[in-house]
Amino acid sequence: MAATISRRSRFLNFEFIFGALLTAVICLAVLLSDILFPGGAEKIDLMARLARPFSSLAHPFGTDPLGRDVLARVVAGGKISLTVGLTSVIGGVVVGVLVGLAAGYYRGIWDMLLMRFADVQLAMPFILLAITFIAIVGGSLANTIILLIASQWVQYARLVRGSVLSLREREFILSARAIGVKDWRIIFQHLLPNLIGPVIVLMTLNIATNILLESSLTFLGLGVDPTIPSWGGMLADGRTYLQTAWWVSLFPGVAILLTVLGLNLLGDWLRDSLDPTGRTTR
Amino acid sequence: MAGFLIKRLLQAIFVVIAITLLVSFAIRLTGDPAVMMFQGGGSMTEDDLARIRTALGTDQPFLVQYFSFLKGLLTLNFGRSFTGSTPVSQLIANALPATLLLAFISMVVSIAISIPLGIKAATARGKAADQIIRVLSLLGLSFPNFWLALMMVLLFSITLGWLPPSGMVGISSYVMPAVTMGVILTATNVRLVRTAMLETLQSQYIMVARAKGLSEIKVLYKHALRNCAIPLITYFGIQFGGLLGGIVVIERVFNWPGLGTLAFDAVGARDYPVLQGVITVLALFIVGVNLLVDIAYGLVDPRIRTE
């Protein structure tokens, strides 16, 4: 099969350059938002309510019906998206990888429980799980993150379990066992480094997915507090003024699109670089 | 084969029971429907609340309520809605066609678009056409679907006035919800078709078909496509669950009279039977489709059965 792997350069191609550039610019803008826009997202300019975009330097993306600068709010709103995206994925990976390692290495009852649990979760549409969960605990930043972790760790667990099942029969693991290496050392020193590649690919793609999910939840009123500027929350607001002020709905959406696109490009490039056989195709 | 069938069927039944148990339990944590009914209705005494709870049956122990739900499920009787006391099965029967038809249309359209594009990408592997299709599909995957929906309403309803912005008033109402769903589905499916085709195109029978001098169209669409039909159908089956979930969001944006809208209203009113009914029906569809796919796969490929 080696001969059929595509020959294009893996390191300096369009996907990597464009993806890294987009992601870097967005992260930088969001991190520096307090410096770029002092007073920022909450500053109200009553004289310039519903200012049209591209008409003045003070408000390049226009203002919303309260006179708040759309550009400043979009940049500040990125904090929520990036925070949720990163923390939920890290949480999901930690839980999922640990469970997957244990299930794959020890098999038995834990393995069976994991696989049945995965079956149940696959048959449950995420959004309905979210509606019920948020109705119980209420919408907030922390609850959104917990919800995403709860709905996603199974993916990592299944991926890791699958890799462990094939790795544990390989010679280097068998010989490590034969000379009496302790279980935890086999798991963390010999198994983990060998299966981390696909996990990293899935992580990158899931940061993108989770940013999309968080914004849909917030848009539906099930996510983070609507008074905090966030992309989903801005779109929920903007929907009301769609007829009179299209720009309030346009820019937060473009921000989501570009962020997710950047991460998807990076994830795709990573997948090709780490896993040329395409085992982790989603 | 019989053993395989029984095992898969038992697994499916287990999943449905687990989901209904989980949902029935969880929704009872969301709040007391008796209190919700009185909201804004002035003063209420403990006696009033107790009377309503008895009438709704929510004063019974949880397991009693759950088993009466399971018993009803066998005859597709989900009880009556707490608000308006319409039978839940009737509410679902009214909403289900709108959701399923939307899912079906977007799925068919997306498959019709993604098969030729995916095949093109696979045959032009690494060349410009492949790269363009790949980047376009990544772009499609990156769209927040509710925002795409809003932007389409802005363009086609508000600016151009071509399509109705919400509700279901005829065939034209299907266009925007179906396209919104279709964009993301197509983006995923193109990649699936491409991957499946790449594998198939390396097989020897494809070489033989080419050596025989068959036309490229015949080689690709008759020989290669047929052989990757099985993995593709499996993927499409798995996708069905995600598709139904996505439709719930889109229904909300377009005010679509489907299961998603029904579920949202039910949570707001703490209408336990309706939410239970909707989630159970959706889970039955997802589990059912996956079961059919599994069985079909097992019939075609005997290796799966012994796994």
Interface residues (C-beta under 8 A of the other chain):
Chain A: T4 S6 R7 R8 F14 E15 R116 D119 V120 L122 A123 M124 P125 F126 I127 L128 I131 T132 F133 A135 I136 A208 L212 S215 S216 F219 L220 L235 G238 R239 L242 Q243 W246 S249 L250 P252 G253 I256 L257 V260 L261 N264 L265 D268 G278 T281 R282
Chain B: Q11 F14 V15 V16 A18 I19 L22 V23 A26 I27 L29 T30 G31 R125 G126 Q131 R134 V135 L138 L139 L141 S142 F143 P144 N145 F146 W147 L148 L150 M151 V153 L154 I158 T188 R191 L192 T195 Q202 I238 G241 G242 L244 G245 G246 V248 V249 R252 G260 A263 F264 V267 R270 L275 V278 I279 L282 A283 I286 V287 N290
